[in-house]
């Protein structure tokens, strides 16, 4: 059976557990290094997921069905 892909929230919880374990300082050095590597990998994955979500949210569909990317300048009132 194929392993189910973890959700963003599950990966975030795993990262929080790793950070808590490392902050406690009760982890042997070798294990701490492995946890640190796993934490960095999770952090990069979470950052990419957030970036992708942000790009999706900022897209707007025009009336003719074309996607348009909303810029920060588009959302501000012109003075």
C-alpha positions as CSV (number, residue, x, y, z in Angstrom):
1,X,0.0,0.0,0.0
2,X,1.4,3.4,-0.9
3,X,2.2,5.8,1.9
4,X,-0.2,8.7,2.2
5,X,1.3,12.1,1.6
6,X,1.3,14.1,4.8
7,X,-0.7,17.3,5.0
8,X,0.9,20.7,5.5
9,X,-0.4,20.7,9.1
10,X,1.1,17.2,9.8
11,X,4.5,18.3,8.5
12,X,4.3,21.5,10.5
13,X,3.5,19.4,13.7
14,X,6.5,17.2,12.9
15,X,8.8,20.2,12.5
16,X,7.5,21.6,15.8
17,X,8.3,18.3,17.5
18,X,11.8,18.3,16.1
19,X,12.4,21.9,17.3
20,X,11.0,21.1,20.8
21,X,13.3,18.1,21.1
22,X,16.4,20.0,19.9
23,X,15.6,23.0,22.2
24,X,15.3,20.6,25.2
25,X,18.9,19.5,24.6
26,X,18.3,15.9,25.7
27,X,19.1,14.4,22.3
28,X,22.4,12.7,21.6
29,X,24.6,14.6,19.1
30,X,24.1,12.1,16.3
31,X,20.4,12.0,16.7
32,X,20.3,15.8,17.0
33,X,22.1,16.1,13.7
34,X,19.6,13.8,12.0
35,X,16.7,15.6,13.5
36,X,18.2,18.9,12.4
37,X,18.6,17.7,8.8
38,X,15.0,16.4,8.8
39,X,13.9,19.8,10.2
40,X,15.6,21.7,7.5
41,X,14.0,19.5,4.8
42,X,10.6,19.9,6.4
43,X,11.1,23.7,6.6
44,X,12.0,24.0,2.9
45,X,9.0,21.8,2.0
46,X,6.7,23.9,4.1
47,X,8.1,27.1,2.7
48,X,7.5,25.9,-0.9
49,X,4.0,24.9,-0.1
50,X,3.2,28.3,1.4
51,X,4.8,30.0,-1.6
52,X,2.8,27.9,-4.1
53,X,-0.4,28.6,-2.1
54,X,0.4,32.4,-2.1
55,X,0.8,32.4,-5.9
56,X,-2.4,30.5,-6.3
57,X,-4.3,32.9,-4.1
58,X,-3.0,36.0,-5.9
59,X,-4.2,34.8,-9.3
60,X,-7.5,36.3,-10.5
61,X,-9.6,35.0,-13.3
62,X,-10.7,37.7,-15.7
63,X,-14.1,37.7,-17.4
64,X,-12.6,36.1,-20.6
65,X,-11.2,33.2,-18.5
66,X,-7.6,34.3,-18.6
67,X,-5.6,34.2,-15.3
68,X,-4.1,37.4,-14.1
69,X,-1.6,37.7,-11.3
70,X,-2.5,40.4,-8.8
71,X,0.5,42.6,-7.9
72,X,0.9,44.5,-4.6
73,X,0.5,47.7,-6.6
74,X,-2.9,46.5,-7.9
75,X,-4.3,46.1,-4.4
76,X,-3.2,49.6,-3.2
77,X,-5.3,52.7,-3.7
78,X,-3.7,55.2,-6.0
79,X,-3.2,58.5,-4.3
